[in-house]
Amino acid sequence: MSETTVIECPNCGATFKAKSKAALGKKVACPKCQVPFVISTQSSSPKSKKPQQAAAQQDAWDDLWDEEDDLEASPPPRETANRPRGRSAKRNPSSGDSLKWIGLAAIVVVVGGGIGLIALSSGSSSSQKSTDNLASKLMTKGQSEENTPEKAEPDNAAMDVVQVNTAEPKAAAEQKDPAVIASTIPEKPVAPMSEKETPDQRSLTPAQAAEAHLLVYQIVKVDAGVTSSLSKATRNQKLASDMFSRGIANTVDQELQQAKIPSYLSGTTQIDLEKKLLSLQADPQSAKQVADSINKSVAIKVQVAETPEVVALELPVDEGDELDYKIDFEIKQLEESFSKQITANPTAGASVLAQLLNHHLSQAIPEYIPETLKLDLESRKMTVHLTRYPEMFLYSRINKIPSIPVNVVPIPYTIRELRTPDQLKPTQVTFKIEGFKNDHTYRFEEGHSYNFDRGRVYSGLMFPLTNVITGYISDSLDVNFVEKTVTFQLDHEPGRNLSKRINESVFNDTLLSDQPLKTGPPETPFRTPGRPNKLVVMRINEAREFSKSIFSDLNPDEVKRLLAKEASRMNSYFNGDLSGFIADSLEVDPQQLLIAFQLDRTPPADLSKMVNSLFFFHFRVADEIVAVHDVQYDPESSEKSMAFQFVNHNAIGPHIDRDYIRGKTEEVLRYMLHRYVPNSLQMDFDQGTFDIKMRIGGNEQSEIQTILEWQGKNKIDMTYVKTVPPQGKGKAHPLGIGMVTGSGAGMAVGSSGKLATGKYLKVTIQYGLYAGKTNIVRSARSALDGFTWIDLKTFQVDEAKKEITFETTGEMNVPALDRLLKRQKFYQCVINSEALPEPEDSEK
């Protein structure tokens, strides 16, 4: 066995063995704390202070590291202090392998008893700051070590020699740029830093210093009223604590902004009342000013220690994904001198203002791409391009630039990823639902709350998909509440941190798995939004009356009577309350206890729970669906066009963005008009035209009035112009719903599929439901008895396929066959036939 050398990490004290002394002078990453260091003769012998601890650690690592294994190579740390800014410098092709993140990266607790530091990288190339309460994620050192997974054994890759001595004295380390220090996270608590001990910040602006540091204050006093309220919340104390924490954090944020502390990053304050911690991002030199502002405010219900713990955070690095991000800002305020110049000479004034803003942004915002700024002073809009996804409070950083002549605010939902044609690749991705942020609020119990909880999951996921994640393909989101999966499509390949960005979205409570279950090319669309796709037949098995519980022992005749009584009102119970339901498509067969309706999608796995949860639906359907039929639908023959003219009083001015208005209008139309065809809106602000498509069959006057009223709320004066009826030549359903394939209106009428002519045929009958009480084979045979043209020797029944087959020796009477099938309780039958060769002796 070769000679081994004992190595000790200068950071955490862990010891392990190297294969030989040849490892001396090489740089490795500690297998315990992951901090890189250079192996030296000083670090190759255990400390004399802790011989017992060193021995215990050695025994533990002996189990994980084999004596014959080489030490793992570790790449040099990525330098950020002098990295090129903007697109003028060529990007490092390997930068895509580095950790992408924005927002808070680490947080520390120091409370005497060995509480350690936890790194909280957001891990997203295009994520907003995490809305999770960072303080709530703190844990003791012991808990952290218990939950640390064992590290895999290193491979035998050769180690690169790096001429860097990481075991330098503490005093020298403190003189380094905080952006460089940030890559190393110490295990021991960071000592409080007074203003005299603050690292030299001359290389950082106040805004950069704020981004590079997290200040963690100990809460020394909590308002008696808050304490009393928390003590009374015995059942939901965690929820109450979180609610108070968020409320006080918002108050602190407002107070610090009003105090005009120049380096404070608005929106970064987070509080954990359980652990008595308050954290925020600001320049450490402003730490006492921050504490004084908090403690002197009457509105803030907590007081903090004057001296915080300071954690160095790594400044955001270049994303490395070769994408540009486009974002719009509203110009809230313009310096008076520029306003006068622009009023006197709009063209020249706007040009000078654009040049000045471009200069300021190029100097102060590293991610800004020079010369991409565009001004629309008529609409008071400023558009810029960035090299990375904009952080939540970018507008605050812009407003704090010295001498900048504008004050801006973000326009909602206008962040766009700019991809080249080569970067576009439609992809479908499926994630597993791991849980919910507030599990106790999502019960999914079968009852009236089921559809409500279901809708909350959908709307919560739709927010990040349409407002945070760009490139989402409209109407591709599908949530399987039985298998607990989420599937959607993007116009590009998903990034590695896609689920993290979705999980951290402020309005989403659904937690997706870190990695997708499946990724691949888009599959066949599961829905045709607003247009009929499938007809579903379900069977009633229980009934209930108003204000009474469900009765499962009612006489079948009584259930039929109740079903017939409710049939005329049934459509109104489903309209708007059953996701995907096509208006006025529901049919009822009281005698067979069946209902059938059309959906704009394939039936979801939990459809029976959705139907049984409808508030005014006084019946229960069986879990198993009776039948599902395809629907034929001709848009040209079943849809009308409605035209309006409008005047937008806010087309010029703040708060109004045209894309935003279109998006909101689309939402209103989908929600208010059951026959509106989604994505058919054509809204031209320059011409003032507003055109949509609607399925025929509704109350047109009511539809027009709804559109006029809701657009009036957006301060848009609408005038109805005309309606163009369907222009197709196909046969349209009078109510604008689809025609069930080969079966007319669905349940009530028999059906004929592909029928051949001649005497010698092979006939296949597919039935959707058998409601008889006798044996299926015997009942089917009884239905065919008496037809002389049927060769009963070829008669067969496949109950698994719900299929009856036989051959004929004469002309087939389809109507008579259909009537006898129904008489024997076979429903939703589709009859197909194919020609057979004539027998050789047929002429004789």
C-alpha positions in Angstrom: 0.0 0.0 0.0 1.3 3.4 -0.9 2.2 6.0 1.8 -0.8 8.0 3.0 -0.9 11.6 4.2 -3.4 13.0 6.7 -4.9 16.3 5.5 -6.9 18.7 7.7 -9.3 21.4 6.3 -8.2 24.8 7.7 -11.9 25.9 7.5 -13.9 23.3 9.4 -11.1 21.1 10.9 -12.2 17.9 9.1 -9.4 15.4 8.4 -9.0 12.8 5.7 -6.3 10.9 3.9 -4.5 11.6 0.6 -2.9 8.8 -1.4 0.6 10.2 -1.1 2.6 13.3 -0.3 2.4 14.3 -4.0 -0.9 16.0 -3.2 0.9 18.8 -1.3 0.6 22.1 -3.0 -2.5 21.2 -4.9 -6.0 22.7 -4.5 -8.9 20.6 -3.4 -12.4 21.0 -2.1 -13.1 19.8 1.4 -15.5 16.8 1.2 -17.4 18.1 4.3 -17.7 21.9 3.9 -16.9 22.1 0.2 -14.6 25.1 0.8 -11.5 24.9 -1.6 -8.0 25.1 -0.1 -4.4 24.4 -1.0 -2.8 21.4 0.7 0.3 22.5 2.6 2.6 20.9 5.1 0.9 23.0 7.7 -2.5 21.5 6.9 -1.3 17.9 6.6 -0.9 17.4 10.3 -3.8 17.4 12.8 -4.2 20.3 15.3 -2.8 19.6 18.7 -5.7 21.4 20.3 -8.3 18.8 19.5 -6.6 15.4 19.2 -9.8 13.5 20.2 -12.0 15.4 17.8 -9.5 14.9 15.0 -9.4 11.2 15.7 -13.2 10.9 15.7 -13.4 12.8 12.4 -10.7 10.7 10.9 -12.6 7.5 11.7 -15.8 8.9 10.2 -14.1 9.9 7.0 -12.2 6.6 6.8 -15.6 5.0 6.1 -16.3 7.4 3.2 -12.8 7.8 1.7 -10.7 4.8 0.7 -7.0 5.1 1.3 -6.3 4.3 -2.3 -8.5 7.0 -3.8 -7.0 10.2 -5.1 -8.2 13.6 -3.9 -10.9 15.2 -6.0 -9.8 18.0 -8.4 -11.6 21.3 -7.9 -11.7 24.2 -10.5 -10.5 27.6 -9.4 -13.2 29.9 -8.0 -14.9 32.2 -10.6 -13.7 35.7 -10.4 -16.4 38.4 -10.3 -14.7 41.5 -9.2 -13.3 42.4 -12.5 -15.7 40.6 -14.9 -16.7 42.4 -18.1 -20.2 44.0 -17.9 -22.8 44.2 -20.6 -22.7 42.6 -24.1 -19.6 44.6 -25.1 -17.3 41.9 -23.6 -17.3 38.4 -24.9 -18.9 35.9 -22.6 -17.0 33.0 -21.1 -18.3 29.9 -22.9 -18.1 27.9 -19.7 -20.1 30.4 -17.7 -23.2 28.3 -18.3 -21.9 25.7 -15.9 -21.6 28.2 -13.0 -24.4 28.6 -10.5 -27.1 31.0 -11.8 -28.9 33.0 -9.2 -30.3 36.3 -8.1 -31.6 37.7 -4.8 -30.5 36.5 -1.4 -27.8 33.9 -1.4 -26.9 33.2 2.2 -28.1 34.0 5.7 -26.6 33.5 9.1 -27.8 33.0 12.7 -25.5 33.7 15.6 -27.2 32.9 19.0 -24.4 31.5 21.2 -25.2 27.7 21.2 -23.6 26.7 17.9 -26.1 28.0 15.4 -24.5 27.9 11.9 -24.6 29.5 8.5 -26.8 28.2 5.8 -26.4 29.0 2.1 -29.6 29.8 0.3 -28.8 30.1 -3.4 -31.9 30.8 -5.4 -30.4 28.8 -8.2 -32.3 30.4 -11.1 -31.0 32.1 -14.3 -34.1 34.2 -14.5 -35.8 34.1 -11.1 -37.2 36.9 -9.1 -36.1 37.2 -5.4 -37.5 34.4 -3.3 -40.6 35.3 -1.4 -39.9 32.6 1.2 -39.1 33.9 4.6 -35.4 33.5 4.8 -35.2 33.7 8.5 -37.6 30.7 8.8 -35.1 28.6 7.0 -32.4 29.0 9.7 -31.6 25.9 11.7 -29.1 24.8 14.3 -25.7 23.6 13.3 -26.6 20.1 14.6 -29.7 19.9 12.4 -27.8 21.1 9.4 -25.1 18.4 9.8 -27.7 15.7 10.4 -29.5 16.5 7.1 -26.3 16.8 5.1 -26.2 13.9 2.6 -23.0 11.8 2.3 -20.7 12.9 -0.4 -19.9 10.5 -3.2 -16.3 9.2 -3.4 -14.1 11.4 -5.6 -12.8 10.0 -8.8 -9.1 9.7 -9.6 -8.9 12.8 -11.8 -5.6 14.6 -11.7 -5.5 17.8 -9.6 -4.5 21.1 -11.1 -1.9 23.1 -9.2 -3.3 26.6 -8.4 -0.9 29.2 -7.0 -3.3 30.5 -4.4 -2.9 30.2 -0.7 -6.4 30.1 0.8 -5.2 29.6 4.3 -4.3 33.3 4.6 -4.7 35.2 7.8 -8.1 36.6 8.7 -6.9 40.2 8.5 -5.7 39.8 5.0 -9.0 38.1 4.0 -11.0 41.0 5.3 -9.2 43.4 2.9 -10.4 41.5 -0.1 -13.3 42.6 -2.2 -16.5 41.2 -0.6 -17.6 39.9 -4.1 -14.6 37.6 -3.9 -15.0 36.6 -0.3 -18.6 35.7 -1.0 -17.7 32.4 -2.7 -16.4 31.0 0.6 -19.0 30.4 3.3 -17.5 29.9 6.8 -18.9 27.3 9.1 -18.4 29.4 12.2 -20.6 32.3 13.0 -19.6 35.6 11.5 -18.5 38.1 14.2 -20.4 41.4 14.5 -18.9 44.1 12.4 -18.7 47.7 13.6 -18.3 50.5 11.2 -14.6 50.5 11.9 -14.3 46.8 11.1 -16.3 47.1 7.9 -14.3 45.9 4.8 -13.0 48.5 2.4 -15.9 49.3 0.1 -14.1 51.8 -2.2 -14.5 49.4 -5.1 -18.2 49.1 -4.7 -21.0 51.7 -5.0 -23.6 51.8 -2.2 -26.0 49.9 -4.4 -23.4 47.2 -5.1 -22.4 47.1 -1.4 -26.1 46.5 -0.5 -26.3 43.7 -3.1 -23.2 42.1 -1.7 -24.2 42.0 2.0 -27.0 40.6 4.1 -27.6 42.2 7.5 -29.1 39.9 10.1 -30.5 41.6 13.3 -31.5 40.0 16.5 -35.1 41.0 17.5 -34.8 42.1 21.1 -38.4 43.2 21.7 -41.8 42.4 20.2 -44.9 44.5 20.7 -47.2 43.1 23.5 -50.2 43.1 21.2 -48.4 40.9 18.7 -47.2 38.6 21.4 -50.7 38.3 22.9 -52.3 37.5 19.5 -49.7 34.8 18.8 -50.3 33.2 22.1 -54.0 33.0 21.4 -53.5 31.4 18.0 -53.3 27.9 19.4 -54.6 26.0 16.4 -52.8 27.9 13.6 -49.9 29.4 15.4 -47.4 28.9 12.6 -49.8 30.5 10.1 -50.3 33.4 12.5 -46.6 33.8 13.0 -46.0 33.9 9.3 -48.8 36.4 8.8 -47.4 38.8 11.4 -43.9 38.3 10.1 -44.9 39.3 6.6 -46.9 42.3 7.8 -44.1 43.7 10.0 -41.6 43.1 7.2 -43.7 45.2 4.9 -43.9 48.0 7.5 -40.1 47.9 8.0 -39.7 48.1 4.2 -41.9 51.2 3.9 -40.3 52.9 6.8 -36.7 52.3 5.5 -37.7 53.6 2.1 -39.2 56.7 3.7 -36.0 57.2 5.8 -34.2 57.3 2.4 -31.3 55.1 3.5 -29.4 55.2 0.2 -28.1 51.7 0.2 -31.1 49.8 1.5 -32.6 47.5 -1.2 -36.3 47.8 -1.0 -38.3 44.7 -0.6 -35.5 42.6 0.9 -36.7 42.8 4.5 -37.7 39.4 6.0 -38.7 38.5 9.5 -39.0 35.3 11.5 -40.8 36.0 14.8 -40.3 32.4 16.0 -36.5 32.8 15.9 -36.5 36.5 16.6 -34.6 37.4 13.5 -34.8 40.3 10.9 -32.7 40.3 7.7 -32.3 42.8 4.9 -29.8 43.9 2.3 -27.9 47.1 2.8 -24.4 48.5 2.9 -22.9 47.5 6.3 -21.8 51.1 6.8 -25.5 51.9 7.1 -26.2 49.2 9.7 -26.6 51.5 12.7 -28.8 53.9 10.6 -31.0 51.0 9.7 -31.4 49.9 13.3 -32.1 53.4 14.5 -34.8 53.8 11.9 -36.5 50.6 12.9 -36.3 51.2 16.7 -37.5 54.8 16.5 -40.6 54.0 14.4 -43.9 53.6 16.3 -45.5 51.7 13.4 -42.9 48.9 13.5 -43.9 46.4 16.2 -40.4 45.1 16.9 -37.0 46.5 18.0 -33.7 45.1 17.0 -30.1 45.1 18.3 -28.0 48.0 17.1 -25.3 45.7 15.7 -26.2 43.1 13.1 -24.4 40.1 11.8 -23.0 40.7 8.3 -22.9 38.1 5.6 -21.0 38.6 2.4 -23.0 37.8 -0.7 -21.7 37.2 -4.1 -22.7 39.8 -6.6 -24.8 38.5 -9.6 -22.7 37.0 -12.3 -23.3 36.9 -16.0 -26.0 34.4 -16.8 -24.2 32.6 -19.6 -27.3 31.5 -21.4 -26.9 33.9 -24.3 -30.3 35.4 -23.9 -31.4 39.0 -23.8 -34.3 40.1 -21.6 -36.6 43.0 -22.6 -38.5 44.9 -19.9 -40.7 48.0 -20.0 -40.9 50.7 -17.4 -43.4 53.5 -16.9 -41.8 56.9 -16.6 -43.5 58.1 -13.5 -41.8 61.4 -13.1 -39.5 63.5 -15.4 -37.1 66.2 -14.3 -38.7 69.6 -14.9 -35.8 71.0 -17.0 -36.2 68.1 -19.4 -39.9 68.4 -19.5 -39.6 72.0 -20.7 -37.0 71.0 -23.3 -39.2 68.2 -24.6 -42.2 70.5 -24.7 -40.2 73.1 -26.7 -38.6 70.6 -29.1 -40.0 67.0 -28.7 -37.6 65.3 -31.1 -34.4 66.9 -30.0 -35.4 66.7 -26.3 -36.2 63.0 -26.5 -32.9 62.3 -28.2 -30.9 64.1 -25.6 -32.8 62.3 -22.8 -32.3 58.9 -24.4 -28.5 59.5 -24.6 -28.3 60.6 -21.0 -30.3 57.7 -19.7 -28.2 55.3 -21.8 -25.1 56.7 -20.2 -26.4 56.4 -16.7 -27.6 52.9 -17.1 -24.4 51.8 -18.8 -22.4 53.0 -15.8 -24.6 51.9 -12.9 -26.5 48.7 -14.1 -24.0 46.0 -15.1 -26.6 43.8 -16.8 -27.9 46.7 -19.0 -27.0 46.2 -22.7 -25.7 49.6 -24.0 -27.6 51.4 -26.7 -30.8 49.3 -26.3 -32.8 51.9 -24.5 -36.0 53.1 -26.3 -38.2 55.9 -25.2 -41.9 56.4 -26.0 -42.6 59.7 -24.3 -46.1 59.9 -25.7 -47.0 56.7 -23.7 -44.4 57.6 -21.0 -42.6 54.2 -21.5 -38.9 53.3 -21.3 -37.8 49.9 -22.7 -34.4 48.4 -22.0 -32.6 45.1 -22.8 -30.6 43.2 -20.1 -28.2 40.3 -20.1 -30.1 38.5 -17.3 -33.6 38.3 -16.0 -34.4 41.5 -14.1 -34.5 41.4 -10.4 -37.7 42.4 -8.7 -36.5 45.8 -7.5 -34.4 46.8 -10.5 -36.6 50.0 -10.8 -35.4 51.0 -7.3 -31.8 50.7 -8.4 -32.4 52.8 -11.4 -34.2 55.5 -9.4 -31.3 55.6 -6.9 -28.7 56.4 -9.6 -27.3 59.9 -8.8 -28.5 62.7 -11.2 -30.8 60.4 -13.2 -33.6 62.7 -14.6 -36.4 60.1 -14.4 -38.3 58.1 -11.8 -39.6 54.8 -13.1 -41.9 51.9 -12.0 -42.3 48.6 -13.8 -45.2 47.9 -16.0 -46.8 44.6 -15.0 -46.0 41.4 -17.0 -43.8 42.9 -19.7 -40.6 40.9 -19.2 -39.8 39.0 -22.3 -36.9 36.6 -23.2 -35.6 37.4 -26.6 -34.7 34.1 -28.4 -33.3 33.6 -31.9 -34.9 31.1 -34.2 -32.1 28.7 -33.3 -32.9 28.9 -29.6 -36.6 28.0 -30.2 -37.4 24.4 -29.7 -41.0 23.5 -28.6 -40.8 21.1 -25.6 -43.3 19.4 -23.3 -42.3 18.9 -19.7 -43.9 17.0 -16.8 -43.2 17.6 -13.1 -44.4 15.7 -10.0 -46.4 17.6 -7.4 -44.4 17.3 -4.2 -46.8 19.2 -2.0 -48.1 22.7 -1.2 -46.7 25.7 0.7 -49.7 25.7 2.9 -50.8 22.0 3.0 -53.5 22.7 5.5 -55.4 24.9 3.1 -55.5 22.3 0.3 -57.8 19.5 1.4 -59.1 18.3 -1.9 -62.0 16.7 -0.1 -64.9 15.6 -2.3 -67.4 18.3 -1.7 -68.1 21.9 -2.7 -64.5 22.9 -1.9 -62.9 20.4 -4.3 -63.3 22.5 -7.5 -62.3 25.6 -5.5 -59.0 24.0 -4.4 -58.5 22.7 -7.9 -59.0 26.1 -9.4 -56.5 27.6 -6.9 -53.8 25.2 -8.1 -54.4 26.1 -11.7 -54.5 29.8 -11.2 -51.4 29.7 -9.0 -49.4 27.8 -11.6 -50.7 30.0 -14.4 -49.2 33.1 -12.8 -45.5 32.1 -13.1 -46.1 30.4 -16.5 -47.5 33.5 -18.0 -45.8 36.3 -16.0 -42.5 34.8 -14.8 -41.6 32.0 -17.2 -41.5 33.4 -20.7 -42.2 31.1 -23.7 -45.1 29.3 -22.2 -47.4 27.9 -24.9 -51.0 29.1 -24.3 -53.5 26.5 -23.1 -51.0 23.7 -22.7 -51.2 23.5 -18.8 -52.7 20.3 -17.6 -52.8 19.1 -13.9 -53.5 15.5 -13.2 -54.9 15.5 -9.7 -55.0 11.7 -9.5 -51.4 11.0 -10.5 -50.3 14.3 -9.0 -48.4 15.6 -12.1 -48.2 19.0 -13.9 -47.6 19.1 -17.6 -47.1 22.1 -19.9 -45.3 23.2 -23.0 -42.6 25.8 -23.7 -41.3 27.2 -27.0 -37.8 26.3 -25.8 -36.0 23.7 -23.9 -36.5 24.3 -20.1 -33.6 25.5 -17.9 -32.3 23.4 -15.1 -33.9 25.7 -12.5 -37.4 25.9 -14.1 -39.2 24.3 -11.2 -37.4 26.5 -8.6 -38.6 29.6 -10.4 -42.2 28.3 -10.4 -42.0 27.2 -6.8 -40.8 30.6 -5.7 -43.5 32.6 -7.5 -45.4 34.7 -5.1 -48.9 33.6 -6.1 -48.2 29.9 -6.6 -48.6 27.5 -3.7 -47.8 24.3 -5.6 -44.4 22.8 -5.1 -43.0 20.9 -8.1 -40.2 18.3 -8.1 -36.7 19.6 -8.6 -36.3 17.6 -11.8 -39.0 16.8 -14.4 -40.4 13.3 -14.7 -40.4 13.6 -18.5 -39.2 16.0 -21.1 -39.7 15.7 -24.9 -41.3 17.0 -28.0 -44.9 18.3 -27.7 -47.6 15.7 -27.7 -51.0 16.0 -29.4 -52.9 18.8 -27.7 -55.3 17.6 -25.1 -57.8 20.4 -25.6 -59.3 22.7 -28.1 -60.0 25.8 -26.0 -63.6 27.0 -26.2 -64.5 24.4 -28.9 -66.1 21.0 -28.5 -63.7 18.1 -28.3 -65.3 15.1 -26.5 -68.7 14.0 -25.4 -68.8 12.3 -22.0 -71.5 10.0 -20.8 -71.8 9.5 -17.0 -74.3 7.5 -14.9 -76.2 8.8 -11.9 -76.0 6.5 -8.9 -77.3 8.7 -6.1 -79.6 11.7 -5.7 -80.3 14.4 -3.1 -82.9 17.1 -2.7 -82.4 20.8 -1.6 -81.0 21.2 1.9 -80.9 17.4 2.4 -78.1 15.0 2.6 -77.4 12.5 -0.2 -79.7 9.5 -0.3 -78.3 6.3 -1.8 -81.3 4.2 -1.0 -83.9 6.1 -3.0 -86.2 4.1 -5.2 -84.9 4.1 -8.8 -88.2 5.6 -10.0 -87.8 8.4 -7.4 -84.3 9.2 -8.7 -85.6 9.2 -12.3 -88.4 11.6 -11.3 -85.9 14.0 -9.6 -83.5 13.8 -12.6 -86.3 14.6 -15.0 -87.4 17.5 -12.8 -83.9 19.0 -12.8 -83.1 18.3 -16.5 -84.2 21.7 -17.8 -82.0 23.6 -15.3 -79.0 21.2 -15.5 -77.0 23.3 -18.1 -77.1 26.3 -15.8 -75.5 24.3 -13.0 -72.6 23.3 -15.3 -72.0 26.6 -17.1 -69.0 28.4 -15.7 -68.6 25.9 -12.8 -67.2 22.9 -14.6 -63.9 23.6 -16.2 -64.0 22.9 -20.0 -67.8 22.5 -20.2 -69.3 23.5 -23.5 -72.4 25.7 -22.8 -75.8 24.1 -23.4 -74.3 20.8 -24.4 -75.7 18.7 -21.5 -78.4 16.1 -22.2 -80.3 14.0 -19.7 -81.8 10.5 -20.1 -83.9 10.0 -16.9 -85.0 6.5 -17.7 -81.5 5.2 -18.0 -80.1 7.6 -15.3 -77.6 9.0 -17.7 -76.2 12.5 -18.4 -74.0 13.4 -21.4 -72.1 16.7 -22.0 -69.4 18.1 -24.2 -65.9 19.3 -23.0 -63.3 21.2 -24.9 -60.7 18.6 -23.7 -60.1 15.0 -23.1 -61.8 14.1 -19.8 -59.6 14.7 -16.7 -58.9 11.8 -14.4 -60.9 13.4 -11.6 -63.9 14.4 -13.7 -66.4 12.5 -11.4 -65.1 14.5 -8.4 -65.5 17.7 -10.3 -69.1 16.9 -11.3 -70.0 15.8 -7.8 -68.6 19.0 -6.3 -70.9 21.3 -8.3 -72.9 23.3 -5.8 -76.4 23.1 -7.4 -76.0 19.6 -8.9 -78.2 17.5 -6.7 -76.9 14.1 -7.8 -73.8 12.0 -7.7 -72.2 10.3 -10.7 -70.3 7.0 -10.7 -66.5 7.2 -10.7 -66.3 5.2 -13.9 -67.2 7.0 -17.1 -69.8 5.2 -19.2 -68.5 6.3 -22.6 -66.4 9.0 -24.3 -67.1 10.0 -27.9 -65.2 12.2 -30.4 -66.9 15.4 -31.5 -66.9 16.9 -35.0 -66.9 20.6 -35.1 -66.7 23.0 -38.0 -65.7 26.5 -36.8 -66.6 28.1 -40.2 -70.1 26.9 -39.9 -70.6 27.3 -36.1 -69.0 30.6 -35.2 -69.9 34.2 -35.8 -67.7 37.3 -35.9 -68.6 40.3 -33.8 -67.1 43.7 -34.5 -66.8 46.8 -32.2 -65.2 50.2 -32.5 -63.5 51.8 -29.4 -61.8 54.9 -28.1 -59.1 54.4 -25.5 -58.9 57.5 -23.3 -55.8 56.2 -21.6 -53.9 55.2 -24.7 -51.5 58.1 -24.0 -50.3 58.3 -20.5 -49.1 56.2 -17.5 -50.6 53.0 -16.1 -51.8 51.7 -19.5 -49.8 49.3 -21.6 -51.4 47.9 -24.8 -50.2 44.4 -24.3 -51.4 44.5 -20.7 -54.9 45.7 -21.8 -55.1 42.9 -24.4 -54.2 40.3 -21.8 -56.7 41.5 -19.3 -59.4 41.8 -21.9 -58.7 38.2 -23.0 -59.2 37.1 -19.3 -62.5 38.9 -19.0 -63.9 37.5 -22.2 -63.0 33.9 -21.2 -64.5 34.4 -17.8 -67.7 36.3 -18.7 -68.7 34.8 -22.1 -69.2 31.0 -22.2 -69.3 31.0 -26.0 -66.2 33.2 -26.6 -63.5 31.4 -28.6 -60.3 31.9 -26.7 -57.4 33.8 -28.4 -59.7 35.1 -31.2 -59.4 38.7 -29.9 -58.1 41.2 -32.4 -57.6 44.6 -30.8 -56.0 47.4 -32.9 -55.4 50.5 -30.7 -54.4 52.7 -33.7 -57.5 52.0 -35.7 -59.7 51.5 -32.7 -61.1 48.1 -33.9 -62.1 45.3 -31.6 -63.1 41.9 -33.2 -63.9 38.5 -31.6 -65.3 35.2 -32.5 -68.3 33.6 -30.7 -70.0 30.2 -31.0 -73.6 30.6 -32.2 -76.6 29.9 -30.1 -76.3 32.4 -27.3 -78.2 35.6 -26.4 -76.5 38.1 -28.6 -77.9 41.2 -26.9 -76.6 40.0 -23.6 -73.2 39.2 -25.0 -72.9 42.7 -26.5 -73.9 44.3 -23.2 -71.4 42.3 -21.2 -68.6 43.4 -23.5 -69.5 47.1 -23.4 -69.8 47.1 -19.6 -66.5 45.3 -18.9 -64.5 47.4 -21.3 -66.0 50.5 -19.8 -64.3 49.5 -16.6 -61.0 49.8 -18.4 -62.0 53.3 -19.5 -62.4 52.1 -23.1 -65.6 53.4 -24.8 -66.9 50.6 -27.0 -69.5 50.8 -29.7 -71.1 47.7 -31.3 -70.7 47.7 -35.1 -72.0 44.4 -36.5 -72.1 40.6 -36.4 -71.0 38.5 -39.3 -72.9 35.1 -39.2 -71.0 31.8 -40.0 -69.7 31.7 -43.5 -69.1 27.9 -43.8 -71.2 25.5 -45.8 -71.2 22.7 -43.3 -74.0 21.6 -41.0 -73.9 23.5 -37.8 -75.6 22.6 -34.5 -78.2 25.2 -33.7 -76.7 25.9 -30.3 -73.1 26.1 -31.6 -72.0 22.8 -30.0 -70.3 20.0 -31.9 -71.8 16.9 -33.5 -70.9 13.6 -31.9 -69.1 11.5 -34.4 -71.5 9.2 -36.2 -74.2 9.4 -33.5 -76.2 12.6 -34.1 -77.1 14.3 -30.9 -75.5 11.7 -28.7 -77.5 9.4 -26.4 -81.0 9.5 -27.8 -80.3 8.4 -31.3 -78.7 5.3 -32.6 -75.6 5.6 -34.8 -74.2 4.3 -38.0 -70.5 4.3 -38.6 -68.9 3.1 -41.9 -71.6 1.0 -43.7 -70.8 -1.2 -46.7 -73.5 -2.3 -49.2 -74.4 -5.8 -50.3 -75.7 -9.0 -48.9 -72.5 -10.4 -47.4 -71.2 -8.2 -44.7 -69.2 -8.4 -41.5 -71.1 -6.3 -38.9 -69.5 -4.8 -35.8 -71.6 -3.2 -33.1 -69.9 -1.2 -30.4 -72.1 -0.3 -27.4 -71.3 2.3 -24.8 -73.6 1.0 -22.1 -75.6 -2.1 -21.3 -78.3 -1.4 -18.7 -80.1 -4.7 -18.8 -80.3 -7.2 -15.9 -79.9 -10.5 -17.8 -76.8 -12.0 -19.3 -75.2 -9.7 -22.0 -74.7 -12.5 -24.5 -78.2 -13.8 -24.0 -79.7 -10.3 -24.4 -77.7 -9.6 -27.5 -78.7 -12.9 -29.0 -82.4 -12.0 -28.3 -82.0 -8.7 -30.1 -80.8 -10.5 -33.2 -83.3 -13.3 -33.2 -85.9 -12.9 -36.0 -83.6 -11.3 -38.5 -83.4 -13.9 -41.3 -80.4 -12.0 -42.9 -78.2 -12.6 -39.9 -76.0 -15.7 -39.8 -76.3 -16.6 -36.1 -73.5 -19.2 -36.4 -71.0 -16.2 -36.6 -72.5 -14.3 -33.7 -69.9 -13.3 -31.0 -69.8 -10.9 -28.0 -66.7 -9.4 -26.5 -67.7 -7.9 -23.2 -64.2 -6.4 -22.5 -64.4 -4.4 -25.8 -68.1 -3.9 -25.6 -68.4 -5.3 -29.0 -70.9 -7.5 -30.9 -70.0 -9.1 -34.3 -71.8 -11.3 -36.8 -72.1 -11.8 -40.6 -75.1 -11.3 -42.9 -76.5 -13.3 -45.8 -79.0 -10.7 -46.9 -79.7 -6.9 -47.0 -79.2 -5.4 -43.5 -82.0 -3.3 -41.9 -80.1 -0.8 -39.8 -83.0 1.1 -38.2 -84.7 -2.1 -37.1 -81.5 -3.5 -35.7 -80.9 -0.2 -33.7 -84.5 -0.3 -32.3 -84.1 -3.9 -31.1 -80.7 -3.2 -29.5 -82.2 -0.4 -27.5 -85.1 -2.6 -26.5 -82.5 -5.0 -25.0 -80.9 -2.1 -23.1 -77.9 -1.5 -25.4 -77.1 2.2 -25.6 -74.7 4.5 -27.5 -74.4 1.9 -30.2 -72.2 2.5 -33.3 -72.8 0.1 -36.1 -70.1 -0.6 -38.7 -70.0 -3.0 -41.6 -67.5 -4.2 -44.2 -68.1 -6.2 -47.4 -67.2 -9.9 -47.5 -66.5 -11.9 -50.7 -69.5 -13.7 -52.0 -69.6 -17.5 -51.4 -68.7 -19.6 -54.4 -72.1 -21.3 -54.5 -74.1 -18.0 -54.2 -75.1 -18.1 -57.8 -76.5 -21.6 -57.5 
